[in-house]
Amino acid sequence: MITGRFAPSPSGYLHPGNLLCALLAWLSCRSRGGRFLVRIEDLDPNRCPRRLSLQALQDLRWLGLTWDEEPLWQSDRTEVYRGALDRLSGAARVYPCFCTRAELHASFAPNLGDVNPVYSGKCRCLTPEEIRERSRLRRPSLRLQVPDETIAFSDALQGGYAANLAETCGDFILRRSDGIFAYQLAVVCDDAASGVTEVVRGRDILPSTPMQIHLCRLLGFPQPAYAHIPLLTDSQGRRLSKRDGDISLSALSRRFTRDEIVGMLGFAAGLLPEVRPASPEALLPLFSWEKIPKDEVRLPFDLAG
């Protein structure tokens, strides 16, 4: 049986881009009789207060996107991540990194296209004595040494994708210097523990997928299927972002009914030929990844209202 999930990071209120991702993940799963889960990605409690996590769950319920098990909270799973880190460390693939933010910025090597910084490996070859000396002054982050290997996979929406780990990401962080486990490790552990077989999320996460596949292989976890959807914009083509304070579901619900919101998302995603109210259940027989635009999805209204 297919198992899908929606995993918001509640650093702000859910906006229509988050809702589109949740809706498509739910439709992809439910249209094939699958099991749907929700996970709260609250690794950093300072950025993700409990009230926003609870509001996200309330928003999903209001929208009619039901789930089959109690939500998983990453803030409760520190021991799981620590166990995975110990397994990787035992295989001598993990090393301490003492670089400050300023040093990291200065030492980043440009990757192809210079889109994302690639860690230069500055701390990879420190001697035991150097590690002890630096540990007295600063708590290190922990990085995973990656091979010069290309990871390739087929995405349900974006098609074939391949990236060389050494060239596009370099050695990446598993645990930050403040002790918080990194997203890459946590998401792999949680998907495996929950039996997730399909991951639907934003296209901005696509470059992280080869790192996660690599971790799956190292830890012996099954690799899920992936579908990376384009970012949602308003009618003017402006990207929706929590950082920009874009409209929340609470604000939208004062202007539109639930079915009107679902219908607008369904139209933007290419599932409806016109803007009209629709429930999530009504969209189930209409769902197909072939209908979803892979480059841009626009709402049929301007956020300025």
Summary of the structure (lengths in Angstrom):
residues: 305
radius of gyration: 20.4
end to end distance: 41.9
largest distance: 67.1
contacts: 958
relative contact order: 0.17
helix: 40%
strand: 18%
